[in-house]
Amino acid sequence: PIWYMLENVVKSFTWPAEWEVDHAKKTVTLLATTLDERNQIMASALKAEHEKGTFKVLSDWRDEMFAIYGPDHELVLSIERTGAPLFGITTYGIQLLAWEQHAEGPKLWIAERAKTKRRFPTMLDSTVGGCVPTGESPFECLVRESGEEASIPAEVVRKYAKACGTLNYVYVTDERSGGELGLICPEVQFLYEMERPAGLKFEPRDGEVEKFVLCGVEEVKKRLRNGEFTPANGSVVLDFLIRHGIMTYESDRKSTRLNSSH
């Protein structure tokens, strides 16, 4: 088993012959032996539901493929990005937080999502974020997304970006997610940070970001409390604050409880 589907999603699908649905055991099995066969069957099933308008989440069709891995970390299937939440599979992304040191402490470069974004419009993000597609490594995804979203030259990313581990979580879709409610979405984010080198400017390029703003720690905390960050990026920012010793149990035990838009 490599995914978790909601019962109402299973019942809404029109399953082709290559799928075996057992309502008694609550399983959906893809009957194919090769990677190419699985990819073709999955693509065909999702495209049919997209054309029929069965699921709102598929209306934002991207033609971007996400990798699905088996128990031995082997690639077993690729799935259209917008279809991943329907199957409850684990997806992968990258997040970069750029920061700079000031006399009063570190400040973070925060991205404000464009008003035209279907998911979480105008909410706050890390400096750069994106999904890792099939066939691309997390770091190369970071290099590409940094150029596309923030106009950061590739050589700057390769020189200054530092890997900081991963952040794993599960979120449940709501009205801000631009699709069905209550879908189970496990994600793994590969985290990076970069102390801004002198002279580097962050400028929106691909229309995903409205603007970049420099925020001090107290402002970041306030905006977290106000629920202005997307759930994923609120978690990324909290991870940064904890990792840098800015937020600790002792320092924050008496303050207002923070939440990251959950």
Solvent accessible surface area in square Angstrom, and as a share of the most:
residue,aa,sasa,rsa
1,P,177,1.11
2,I,64,0.32
3,W,52,0.18
4,Y,137,0.52
5,M,27,0.12
6,L,39,0.20
7,E,96,0.43
8,N,93,0.48
9,V,1,0.01
10,V,17,0.10
11,K,130,0.55
12,S,54,0.35
13,F,12,0.05
14,T,90,0.52
15,W,50,0.17
16,P,47,0.30
17,A,100,0.78
18,E,72,0.32
19,W,14,0.05
20,E,95,0.42
21,V,43,0.25
22,D,43,0.22
23,H,114,0.51
24,A,98,0.76
25,K,153,0.65
26,K,155,0.66
27,T,64,0.37
28,V,22,0.13
29,T,57,0.33
30,L,27,0.14
31,L,90,0.45
32,A,26,0.20
33,T,118,0.68
34,T,66,0.38
35,L,59,0.29
36,D,95,0.49
37,E,77,0.34
38,R,50,0.18
39,N,39,0.20
40,Q,124,0.55
41,I,25,0.13
42,M,1,0.00
43,A,48,0.37
44,S,68,0.44
45,A,3,0.02
46,L,0,0.00
47,K,80,0.34
48,A,46,0.36
49,E,2,0.01
50,H,52,0.23
51,E,131,0.59
52,K,119,0.50
53,G,57,0.55
54,T,51,0.29
55,F,10,0.04
56,K,122,0.52
57,V,18,0.10
58,L,1,0.00
59,S,72,0.46
60,D,34,0.18
61,W,53,0.19
62,R,76,0.28
63,D,116,0.60
64,E,69,0.31
65,M,72,0.32
66,F,10,0.04
67,A,7,0.05
68,I,6,0.03
69,Y,95,0.36
70,G,11,0.10
71,P,117,0.74
72,D,114,0.59
73,H,160,0.71
74,E,74,0.33
75,L,64,0.32
76,V,23,0.13
77,L,2,0.01
78,S,9,0.06
79,I,0,0.00
80,E,6,0.03
81,R,57,0.21
82,T,12,0.07
83,G,0,0.00
84,A,2,0.02
85,P,27,0.17
86,L,2,0.01
87,F,0,0.00
88,G,6,0.06
89,I,4,0.02
90,T,50,0.29
91,T,15,0.09
92,Y,57,0.22
93,G,1,0.01
94,I,0,0.00
95,Q,13,0.06
96,L,0,0.00
97,L,4,0.02
98,A,0,0.00
99,W,34,0.12
100,E,22,0.10
101,Q,106,0.47
102,H,61,0.27
103,A,116,0.90
104,E,128,0.57
105,G,15,0.14
106,P,25,0.15
107,K,44,0.19
108,L,1,0.00
109,W,47,0.17
110,I,0,0.00
111,A,1,0.01
112,E,31,0.14
113,R,26,0.10
114,A,7,0.05
115,K,135,0.57
116,T,123,0.71
117,K,40,0.17
118,R,97,0.35
119,R,70,0.26
120,F,12,0.05
121,P,54,0.34
122,T,67,0.39
123,M,27,0.12
124,L,3,0.01
125,D,21,0.11
126,S,1,0.00
127,T,0,0.00
128,V,1,0.00
129,G,18,0.17
130,G,17,0.17
131,C,37,0.22
132,V,16,0.09
133,P,37,0.23
134,T,47,0.27
135,G,86,0.83
136,E,44,0.20
137,S,53,0.34
138,P,36,0.23
139,F,61,0.25
140,E,72,0.32
141,C,0,0.00
142,L,0,0.00
143,V,14,0.08
144,R,85,0.31
145,E,19,0.09
146,S,0,0.00
147,G,15,0.14
148,E,65,0.29
149,E,20,0.09
150,A,0,0.00
151,S,26,0.16
152,I,2,0.01
153,P,56,0.35
154,A,43,0.33
155,E,121,0.54
156,V,26,0.15
157,V,0,0.00
158,R,125,0.45
159,K,151,0.64
160,Y,77,0.29
161,A,15,0.12
162,K,140,0.59
163,A,80,0.62
164,C,34,0.20
165,G,45,0.43
166,T,69,0.40
167,L,34,0.17
168,N,103,0.53
169,Y,40,0.15
170,V,89,0.51
171,Y,26,0.10
172,V,85,0.49
173,T,11,0.07
174,D,38,0.20
175,E,135,0.61
176,R,75,0.27
177,S,7,0.04
178,G,18,0.17
179,G,8,0.08
180,E,30,0.13
181,L,115,0.57
182,G,25,0.24
183,L,3,0.02
184,I,47,0.24
185,C,8,0.05
186,P,26,0.17
187,E,30,0.13
188,V,27,0.15
189,Q,13,0.06
190,F,57,0.24
191,L,6,0.03
192,Y,19,0.07
193,E,18,0.08
194,M,2,0.01
195,E,88,0.39
196,R,67,0.24
197,P,24,0.15
198,A,107,0.83
199,G,68,0.65
200,L,21,0.11
201,K,148,0.63
202,F,19,0.08
203,E,94,0.42
204,P,59,0.37
205,R,159,0.58
206,D,64,0.33
207,G,49,0.47
208,E,62,0.28
209,V,13,0.08
210,E,75,0.34
211,K,99,0.42
212,F,23,0.10
213,V,39,0.23
214,L,59,0.30
215,C,2,0.01
216,G,20,0.19
217,V,24,0.14
218,E,121,0.54
219,E,74,0.33
220,V,0,0.00
221,K,22,0.09
222,K,123,0.52
223,R,50,0.18
224,L,1,0.01
225,R,76,0.28
226,N,88,0.45
227,G,23,0.22
228,E,56,0.25
229,F,1,0.00
230,T,4,0.02
231,P,13,0.08
232,A,19,0.15
233,N,11,0.05
234,G,0,0.00
235,S,22,0.14
236,V,6,0.03
237,V,0,0.00
238,L,37,0.19
239,D,37,0.19
240,F,1,0.00
241,L,0,0.00
242,I,106,0.54
243,R,93,0.34
244,H,69,0.31
245,G,48,0.46
246,I,42,0.21
247,M,22,0.10
248,T,57,0.33
249,Y,152,0.58
250,E,124,0.55
251,S,74,0.48
252,D,28,0.15
253,R,151,0.55
254,K,190,0.80
255,S,47,0.31
256,T,89,0.52
257,R,194,0.71
258,L,22,0.11
259,N,50,0.26
260,S,5,0.03
261,S,9,0.06
262,H,145,0.65
